[in-house]
Amino acid sequence: LDHNGLKTPYSLSWQFQVDRELTRRLLFRFGYEQRETHNDFLVEAFAGPNNTGTLLLASSGRQRYREFQWTVRYQLSERSNFFASYVRSRATGDLNSFDALFGNFPNPVIRPNERSRLPYDAPNRFLFWGMIALPWKLRASPVLDVRNGFPFSVVDSELNFVGPRNRAGRFPTFASLDLQLTRGFAIPFLGKKYQTQIGIKVFNVTNHFNPRDFQANIFSPNFGGFSNGIGRRFRGKFEIAF
């Protein structure tokens, strides 16, 4: 790796938000956030004559993330609240960042850098969550997350990118309804009472197919197929406050 003339990477971020209480129970919030990274480390295959297997490390990478957020909160009672938010965002940057290539892959295939959508770009996201007080000291905490799928690229049999990177399409829409149901107990021990929370968590209640892998090789008989989704899962919960 040629490390001459490298600069120190740095990030700049700023945000603002405005809250407006529309009624005693209803609150509206608008926010904007922007993050920029400069001098990010990039890895390129050296293009000089008679050079094979040589990599060039440069500090010319840039990344930018911007989002607009609209949120409402409705207070049903003292112990029950509902929240809903919509986020419109965009994430772009150089794709040959050092962390992305050498942090996730033991033997990465280095292709020419491109500036495009970042792997976590999801322009539209809707999030609903709440805390609901139920009889018998029960509390339900649902979370519904719906967003665009992340972008992907397609490659040939030699892992050369076909077309612009991260512009071949997106994963299917991600949708997951999670639910936590808990009950509080006071457990006496050595003359004291300790507050505990015992319950159950259910992830992806509807068992929606949310794939994590995509067959991107255009010469594969399974090209275009999505796989490795996580179905419905159950977890126990136990917390104690000392």
VENHU-V864901 format. One record per residue. SS is DSSP state (~ for helix, > for strand, _ for the rest). PHI is phi in degrees with one decimal (none if undefined). OMEGA is omega in degrees with one decimal (NA if undefined). Layout:
SS_PHI_OMEGA ; SS_PHI_OMEGA
This chain:
__none_176.4 ; >_-82.6_-175.0 ; __-112.1_-179.8 ; __-76.6_174.3 ; __72.0_-179.9 ; __-76.2_177.5 ; __-110.7_-179.9 ; __-79.2_177.1 ; __-65.2_175.8 ; >_-150.2_-178.8 ; >_-126.9_174.7 ; >_-124.7_178.3 ; >_-143.2_175.5 ; >_-154.4_-179.3 ; >_-156.3_172.0 ; >_-148.5_177.5 ; >_-147.9_179.5 ; >_-127.4_177.2 ; >_-106.9_177.2 ; >_-139.2_177.6 ; >_-85.0_-176.4 ; __-78.2_173.7 ; __-139.4_179.9 ; __-62.0_-176.9 ; __-105.3_-171.2 ; >_-115.2_179.5 ; >_-121.1_177.2 ; >_-115.3_179.3 ; >_-135.2_172.7 ; >_-122.0_-179.3 ; >_-142.7_175.7 ; >_-136.0_178.5 ; >_-138.9_177.2 ; >_-140.7_176.9 ; >_-130.6_178.8 ; >_-132.2_175.7 ; >_-115.5_-179.6 ; >_-122.7_179.5 ; >_59.3_178.5 ; >_-66.1_-179.1 ; >_-72.1_177.7 ; >_-116.8_177.7 ; >_-118.1_178.5 ; >_-130.6_171.5 ; >_-74.3_-176.6 ; __-68.5_-172.7 ; __-97.8_-178.2 ; __-69.1_-179.5 ; __-67.8_176.8 ; __57.9_177.6 ; __-119.7_176.0 ; __-128.3_178.6 ; __77.1_179.4 ; __-97.2_-179.1 ; >_-112.2_179.5 ; >_-111.4_177.1 ; >_-101.7_-179.3 ; >_-128.5_179.9 ; >_-116.3_-177.6 ; >_-113.1_-176.6 ; >_-78.7_177.3 ; >_-138.2_174.6 ; >_-139.2_178.1 ; >_-143.0_175.3 ; >_-129.5_177.9 ; >_-134.0_177.3 ; >_-146.2_167.3 ; >_-110.4_-177.3 ; >_-131.8_174.2 ; >_-119.5_-176.1 ; >_-133.9_172.8 ; >_-127.2_175.7 ; >_-126.1_176.8 ; >_-120.1_-179.1 ; >_-97.2_-178.2 ; >_-74.5_178.5 ; >_-155.0_-178.2 ; __-62.4_-176.0 ; __-112.9_-178.9 ; >_-129.2_179.5 ; >_-135.6_174.8 ; >_-124.4_178.6 ; >_-130.2_174.1 ; >_-142.7_-179.5 ; >_-140.7_173.3 ; >_-126.8_-179.0 ; >_-121.6_172.6 ; >_-110.2_-172.1 ; >_-140.5_175.8 ; >_-150.2_179.9 ; >_-128.2_-179.7 ; >_-131.4_178.5 ; >_168.8_177.0 ; >_-76.7_-171.8 ; __-92.2_-179.2 ; __-93.5_179.6 ; >_-65.5_-176.7 ; ~_-59.4_-177.8 ; ~_-62.8_-177.9 ; ~_-67.2_-175.9 ; ~_-82.5_-174.0 ; ~_-98.8_177.3 ; ~_-88.0_-174.2 ; ~_-112.7_-174.3 ; __-123.1_-179.4 ; __-67.8_179.3 ; __-133.3_-175.4 ; __-69.1_173.6 ; __-94.8_-174.6 ; __-92.3_175.4 ; __-115.9_179.7 ; __-55.1_-179.6 ; __-68.0_172.8 ; __-136.2_173.7 ; >_-104.2_-173.1 ; >_-158.2_174.7 ; >_-62.8_175.3 ; __-77.3_-174.7 ; __-58.6_-178.4 ; __-100.7_-179.2 ; __-66.6_177.4 ; __-141.8_-170.3 ; __-59.6_-175.2 ; >_-125.2_178.2 ; >_-143.1_175.3 ; >_-114.2_-178.7 ; >_-131.3_176.2 ; >_-125.5_176.2 ; >_-149.8_-178.6 ; >_-168.3_174.7 ; >_-131.6_-172.5 ; >_-119.9_177.1 ; >_-82.1_-178.8 ; >_-116.8_176.2 ; __-59.7_179.0 ; __61.7_176.3 ; __62.9_176.6 ; >_-85.3_176.3 ; >_-137.2_178.2 ; >_-107.3_179.8 ; >_-131.0_177.9 ; >_-85.8_174.9 ; >_-139.5_176.1 ; >_-114.5_-178.2 ; >_-122.1_178.1 ; >_-130.4_-179.0 ; >_-152.8_173.0 ; __-63.7_172.8 ; __-71.5_179.9 ; __-72.6_-179.1 ; >_-74.3_176.2 ; >_-140.0_176.0 ; __-112.8_172.3 ; __-121.3_-175.7 ; >_-134.0_173.9 ; __-96.6_-175.7 ; __-68.1_178.2 ; __-101.0_177.9 ; __65.8_169.6 ; __-82.3_-179.4 ; >_-70.3_177.4 ; __-106.3_-176.3 ; __82.1_179.7 ; __-61.0_-179.2 ; __-72.6_-179.5 ; __55.9_177.2 ; __-126.8_-177.0 ; __-80.9_-178.6 ; >_152.4_179.4 ; >_-133.4_170.8 ; __-62.2_176.2 ; __-58.6_179.5 ; __-54.7_177.6 ; >_-82.5_177.9 ; >_-145.1_-179.0 ; >_-144.0_173.8 ; >_-106.6_178.3 ; >_-109.5_-177.5 ; >_-141.5_174.2 ; >_-120.4_179.5 ; >_-123.5_-175.8 ; >_-132.4_174.4 ; >_-138.6_179.4 ; >_-87.0_177.2 ; >_-134.2_171.6 ; >_-107.4_-176.8 ; >_-106.3_178.1 ; >_-75.5_178.9 ; >_-157.4_178.6 ; __52.6_175.7 ; __79.3_178.5 ; >_-122.6_175.9 ; >_-113.9_-178.6 ; >_-108.6_-179.8 ; >_-81.1_-179.4 ; >_-128.2_173.3 ; >_-125.0_179.8 ; >_-122.6_-178.6 ; >_-173.5_-177.3 ; >_-138.8_174.8 ; >_-116.6_176.5 ; >_-121.9_179.4 ; >_-99.4_-179.9 ; __55.3_-175.8 ; __-54.1_-176.8 ; __-81.2_-179.0 ; __59.6_179.9 ; __-68.0_-179.1 ; __-77.7_178.2 ; __-119.2_-175.3 ; __-68.4_177.4 ; __-113.8_-178.4 ; >_-126.4_179.9 ; >_-137.9_177.1 ; __-81.5_-170.8 ; __-97.0_-178.1 ; >_-78.3_-174.7 ; __-67.2_-180.0 ; __-97.0_178.3 ; __-79.7_176.2 ; __-65.0_178.7 ; __-102.0_-178.4 ; __-55.0_179.1 ; __89.7_-178.6 ; __-86.4_176.7 ; >_-107.4_-176.3 ; >_-153.8_174.1 ; __62.8_174.5 ; __-82.7_177.6 ; __-103.9_-178.5 ; __-84.7_-179.3 ; __-65.6_179.6 ; >_-133.6_-179.7 ; >_-121.6_176.3 ; >_-138.4_173.5 ; >_-86.9_-178.7 ; >_-137.6_175.5 ; >_-146.3_177.8 ; >_-131.9_177.1 ; >_-134.5_-179.7 ; >_-103.8_179.1 ; __-95.4_NA
